[in-house]
Amino acid sequence: MNNRRDFLKMTGAGAAGLGLAATLPFDLFAEAPAKKLFFDISLAQFSLAGSFFSQKLTNIEFPALAKNTYGVSNVEYVSTFWNGKGGDKAYIKELKDRTGDLGVRNVLIMVDGEGELGHPDAATRKQAAENHYKWVDAAKELGCHGIRVNLDGPGTDEEVADACVDGYGTLLEYGQQAGINIIVENHFGPSTDPKWLVDVIKQVNNPYAGLLPDFGNFTRRERVEEMTIEAFKNAKVIKEYDKYEGVKLMMPYAKGVSAKTYIFDANGDDTATDFLKVFTMVKESGFKGFVGIEAEGAFVKMMGMEGNYPAEEEGIKLTKALLEKVGEKLS
């Protein structure tokens, strides 16, 4: 399996909560919100990670599935599921034509596995930046507002930050020329520290730089060179950052939000995150962009974690319903 480091960031989910797989009337979720929300809902492709890794679904099928099954007309891709076609112009045109015909908006491409922008070797991080160029080009062609990248590398947090200012800065120059945002998620390594992330953003000082606050990625673990399931499970937890303080710090620089969910209670609320509390912060920041549904319960369950995690379809619909419920209260 070609692992994405993010998909192992399963912390904070817990094993408590009630699975609503067989109890909730999902037909109700298809109804439009009573009033327009202050944000737009998009569907992150990783919500269907199990289906893509098992090849039950292909990347080209994703936009139609998002709209026809889940009623979401804004999509966020994951580079891993493109099967090496990031630089394939014919493939990108086909995807663009399909989304155009469907009336689906391409929002973001989450890019993984293209090298470390915070590597201490200048040539290595320059190559990592250049490896991302094809994704900037693809995002521009598809009409996305940006790509999501990772900031990490070997060394102390200060050393990685200095290297990222250079490597990320090089990529930002390319993104700026294309009119494409290059945004960073709190993901792993030093990027799980919101203060570290904000400091890097301030240092690069580029209008096309930004952040993607993810509700589930505030756990710092020791660095492992080869990210495997067992290595991650055995990696020592170094620090837990407060997600609410983290989101509040990140929101002034946010160009997207990742609404990660795991387990839901009987009221349809996520058991790991107080959505009303966190979205109050999102609104107070003045954010009006895309909030991506990232329902990871099914993937976490597939990886052998214990808990009442909903299946892919159920998790997506429950997350959408929760976003609409909270959004209506605050809009």
DAURCOR-V263953 format. One record per residue. N is the residue number from 0. OMEGA is omega in whole degrees, -180 to 180 (* if undefined). BURIAL is + if it has 24 or more other C-alpha atoms within 12 Angstrom, else -. D_FIRST is the distance of its C-alpha to the first C-alpha in whole Angstrom. Layout:
N,OMEGA,BURIAL,D_FIRST + N,OMEGA,BURIAL,D_FIRST
//
This chain:
0,178,-,0 + 1,-169,-,4 + 2,170,+,6 + 3,-174,+,9 + 4,-177,+,12 + 5,-169,+,14 + 6,175,+,12 + 7,180,+,13 + 8,-171,+,16 + 9,-173,+,18 + 10,178,+,21 + 11,-177,+,24 + 12,-178,+,23 + 13,180,+,25 + 14,-179,+,26 + 15,177,-,29 + 16,-177,+,30 + 17,174,+,30 + 18,-177,+,28 + 19,-172,+,30 + 20,-171,+,28 + 21,-171,-,31 + 22,-174,-,33 + 23,180,-,33 + 24,-172,-,35 + 25,178,+,32 + 26,179,-,35 + 27,-176,-,36 + 28,-179,+,33 + 29,-179,-,34 + 30,179,-,37 + 31,176,-,38 + 32,-178,+,39 + 33,177,-,42 + 34,-177,-,42 + 35,179,-,40 + 36,179,+,38 + 37,176,+,38 + 38,176,+,35 + 39,-180,+,32 + 40,174,+,30 + 41,179,+,26 + 42,176,+,23 + 43,-176,+,20 + 44,-177,+,17 + 45,174,+,15 + 46,-179,+,17 + 47,-174,+,15 + 48,-179,+,12 + 49,-179,+,11 + 50,179,+,13 + 51,179,+,11 + 52,179,+,8 + 53,178,-,9 + 54,170,-,11 + 55,177,-,15 + 56,174,-,15 + 57,-179,+,16 + 58,-176,+,16 + 59,180,+,20 + 60,-172,+,21 + 61,-177,+,20 + 62,179,+,23 + 63,178,+,25 + 64,-180,+,23 + 65,-177,+,24 + 66,-171,+,28 + 67,-179,-,29 + 68,-173,-,27 + 69,179,+,27 + 70,180,+,30 + 71,-175,+,28 + 72,177,+,29 + 73,-173,+,27 + 74,177,+,24 + 75,-176,+,21 + 76,172,+,18 + 77,-174,+,15 + 78,-179,+,14 + 79,-175,+,10 + 80,178,+,11 + 81,177,+,14 + 82,175,-,12 + 83,-175,-,14 + 84,-179,-,17 + 85,179,+,19 + 86,-177,-,21 + 87,-175,-,22 + 88,179,-,26 + 89,179,-,26 + 90,-180,-,23 + 91,178,+,24 + 92,178,-,27 + 93,179,-,26 + 94,178,+,24 + 95,179,+,27 + 96,-179,-,30 + 97,-179,+,28 + 98,176,+,28 + 99,179,-,32 + 100,-178,-,33 + 101,-172,+,31 + 102,179,-,33 + 103,179,+,29 + 104,174,+,29 + 105,-171,+,26 + 106,-167,+,26 + 107,169,+,23 + 108,177,+,20 + 109,-171,+,18 + 110,178,+,17 + 111,171,+,14 + 112,-179,+,13 + 113,177,+,16 + 114,-175,+,18 + 115,179,+,20 + 116,178,+,23 + 117,179,+,25 + 118,-178,+,24 + 119,180,+,28 + 120,-175,-,28 + 121,-179,-,30 + 122,-179,-,28 + 123,-180,-,25 + 124,175,+,25 + 125,178,+,27 + 126,178,-,24 + 127,178,+,22 + 128,-179,+,24 + 129,177,+,25 + 130,-180,+,21 + 131,-174,+,21 + 132,-178,+,24 + 133,179,+,23 + 134,173,+,22 + 135,180,+,25 + 136,179,+,26 + 137,180,+,24 + 138,179,+,25 + 139,-179,+,29 + 140,-178,+,29 + 141,-180,+,27 + 142,177,+,30 + 143,176,+,27 + 144,-179,+,29 + 145,170,+,27 + 146,175,+,23 + 147,-180,+,21 + 148,179,+,20 + 149,175,+,20 + 150,-180,+,22 + 151,178,+,22 + 152,179,+,22 + 153,179,+,24 + 154,176,-,27 + 155,179,-,30 + 156,180,+,29 + 157,179,-,32 + 158,179,-,31 + 159,179,+,28 + 160,180,+,30 + 161,179,+,32 + 162,-180,+,29 + 163,178,+,28 + 164,178,+,31 + 165,-176,+,31 + 166,177,+,28 + 167,179,+,27 + 168,177,+,31 + 169,179,+,30 + 170,179,+,28 + 171,178,+,30 + 172,179,+,33 + 173,179,+,31 + 174,-180,+,30 + 175,178,+,34 + 176,-179,-,35 + 177,-177,+,32 + 178,-177,+,33 + 179,177,+,30 + 180,175,+,29 + 181,-172,+,27 + 182,-173,+,26 + 183,177,+,24 + 184,166,+,23 + 185,-163,+,23 + 186,-180,+,20 + 187,-180,+,19 + 188,-178,+,22 + 189,-179,+,25 + 190,174,+,24 + 191,178,+,24 + 192,-176,+,28 + 193,179,+,30 + 194,177,+,33 + 195,-179,+,31 + 196,-179,+,29 + 197,179,+,33 + 198,178,+,34 + 199,179,+,32 + 200,179,+,32 + 201,-178,-,36 + 202,-180,-,36 + 203,172,+,34 + 204,-179,-,37 + 205,-178,+,36 + 206,180,+,36 + 207,174,+,33 + 208,178,+,31 + 209,-177,+,30 + 210,176,+,28 + 211,180,+,26 + 212,177,+,26 + 213,-173,+,24 + 214,-173,+,25 + 215,-171,+,23 + 216,179,+,22 + 217,177,+,25 + 218,-180,+,24 + 219,176,+,24 + 220,178,+,22 + 221,-177,+,22 + 222,173,+,20 + 223,-175,-,17 + 224,179,-,16 + 225,-176,-,13 + 226,174,+,11 + 227,-179,-,9 + 228,-178,+,10 + 229,179,-,13 + 230,180,-,14 + 231,-179,+,15 + 232,-177,-,17 + 233,-179,-,19 + 234,-178,+,20 + 235,174,-,23 + 236,-178,-,24 + 237,-177,-,27 + 238,173,-,28 + 239,177,+,28 + 240,180,+,30 + 241,-174,-,32 + 242,-178,+,30 + 243,173,+,33 + 244,180,-,35 + 245,179,+,31 + 246,180,+,31 + 247,179,+,35 + 248,-174,+,35 + 249,-171,+,32 + 250,178,+,34 + 251,-179,+,36 + 252,-173,+,34 + 253,173,+,31 + 254,179,+,30 + 255,177,+,28 + 256,178,+,27 + 257,-178,+,24 + 258,-178,+,25 + 259,178,+,22 + 260,179,+,23 + 261,-176,+,22 + 262,-179,+,25 + 263,176,+,28 + 264,-175,+,32 + 265,179,-,35 + 266,-179,-,36 + 267,178,+,32 + 268,177,+,32 + 269,-176,+,29 + 270,-177,+,29 + 271,-175,+,28 + 272,174,+,29 + 273,-174,+,33 + 274,179,+,32 + 275,179,+,36 + 276,-175,-,37 + 277,-180,+,34 + 278,169,+,35 + 279,176,+,38 + 280,179,+,37 + 281,-179,+,35 + 282,-178,+,38 + 283,179,-,41 + 284,-177,-,39 + 285,-178,-,40 + 286,179,+,36 + 287,-175,+,36 + 288,-175,+,33 + 289,173,+,30 + 290,-176,+,28 + 291,172,+,25 + 292,175,+,24 + 293,-179,+,20 + 294,-173,+,20 + 295,-177,+,17 + 296,-177,+,19 + 297,180,+,17 + 298,178,+,13 + 299,178,+,15 + 300,180,+,16 + 301,-180,+,13 + 302,174,+,12 + 303,178,-,15 + 304,-178,+,18 + 305,179,-,21 + 306,-178,+,23 + 307,-177,+,25 + 308,178,+,22 + 309,175,+,23 + 310,-175,+,20 + 311,-176,+,19 + 312,-179,+,22 + 313,-179,+,25 + 314,179,+,23 + 315,-178,+,23 + 316,177,+,27 + 317,179,+,28 + 318,178,+,27 + 319,180,+,29 + 320,180,+,32 + 321,177,+,32 + 322,179,+,32 + 323,-180,+,34 + 324,-179,+,36 + 325,179,+,36 + 326,179,+,37 + 327,179,-,40 + 328,-173,-,41 + 329,-176,-,41 + 330,*,+,42
//
